[in-house]
């Protein structure tokens, strides 16, 4: 329930507070005073699209704030907390601002949130009916939604089950369609993968093998240079046929012996003798290593180089075809095996999916038939209930018919085409609402439908904007009486220009103009006693000080007090 709304700089409204509360609130006022801005403000609080054009001239932004009373343990409170908002007991504050630059800001329980969250909450808090909603009620989808609301929890549960199965069916059907459509391409991909896997497996590359082969190739290509250099180094260290014996080992040994002869006379030479001894040992070891190295070079290097080069050529071909380097080729082999297994299972997957799709379709058909049965039974009850309401709304000869027919295809909402028809009088042909009802009749049909639906699908708050357009007299009185009845189970807020409707309100607000034509901070008044009688007289005759108008207003208010059953 909306406890209060504060509006600032919205349209012609400069600053206004609207005390609402439970029951039936009527909002009246002169043309252009800003009554419609109240509905616009509520729309902003409920997450509707914002428009900078609604900002009051001379202001930088429009602000709307609403104070709601909600169940602290209910779904609305839980969603508000999920969005980061806080409640003060059962009180929830919603706010919305719109700047002249077009920026919009939503606040729930003191926390800035996406506007979409306001919309989520609004769908649970309020049902709004206005002239645009009359047009919407003429659409097939809106008529189906109205019937589904009336059908209540049984249909809601069944529809949820159906939609779950329908989505699974569509998802699997889509996957099957893709597999079948791409079957030839996937078969070609599988064959290409088989060829590639066979070629790579035949070569059997190893990680790092290309680097190792490159090093071996460089060594074998420069084999003669390596032999000459190693031979010269070996000869220099330990010459086998030197005439003068001037190799490294000979010279080092001679130096060592020379120092050993005199080391007894100067012990500081001892470390040098030891160093020379170590040098002889190291040179001897290097000489042996060079000898072994030369021995290894004596093998058939040309033949080995040919083998290495052939292997490198094989690896290069794989890299050119299947990657940028050898590691990528090996990765391709490893991942390709899994992909090939997947592609080779296409036939089994297609067969399995077809079985699942057929099973899903059977479940969709079965659940859709149950949906249709529930809707047809609800359609009869809804038609009968609304017809009875229309009789009380000065449309006694009219009859509402709700038809449920099969559509050619299944959709997310089943296979039903719902049509709401109006038979204006007995013997006439039932016509769609768009053709069978005038604007005033459509207002009454909307109200009758909402009154009947609310018994099965209660909503905390109903807002009606000019629901009485095009009606008057006894019809207007019946509209007011039905709104008063609806307010027994829900909060009802009505923007009206008819005294016959406003007379039934338990809370009457008047939107005023000041001398400049703008609405000021004191422009919204809560009317009591004589103030209300004066406003009712103005609505009846356009004259607030006419004695006959005032008398008629008192009579109308007294009638309203006694006519609410």
Secondary structure, 3 states (H helix, E strand, C coil): CEEEEEEEEECCEEEEEEECCCCEEEEEECCCCCHHHHHHHHHHHCCCCCCHHHECCCCCEEEEEEEEECCCCCHHHHHHHHCCCCCECCEEEEEEEEECCCCEEEEECCEEECHHHHHHHHHHHEEEECHHHHHHHCCHHHHHHHHHHHHCHHHHHHHHHHHHHHHHHHHHHHHHHHHHHCHHHHHHHHHHHHHHHHHHHHHCCCCCHHHHHHHHHHHHHCHHHHHHHHHHHHHHHCCCCCCCCCCHHHHHHHHHHHHHHHHHHCHHHHHHHHHHHHHHHHHHHHHHHHHHHHHHHCCCHHHHHHHHHHHHHHHHHHHHHHCCCHHHHHHHHHHHHHHHHHHHCHHHHHHHHHHHHHHHHHHHHHHHHHHHHHHHHHHHHHHHHHHHHHHHCCCCCCEEEEEEEEEEEEECCEEEEEEEEEECCCCCCCEEHHHHCCHHHHHHHHHHHHHHHHCCCCCCEEEEECCCCCCCHHHHHHHHHHHHHHCCCCEEEEECCCHHHHCCCCEEEEECCCCCCCECCCCEEEECHHHHHHHHHHHHHCCCCCHHHHHHHHHHHHHHHHHCC
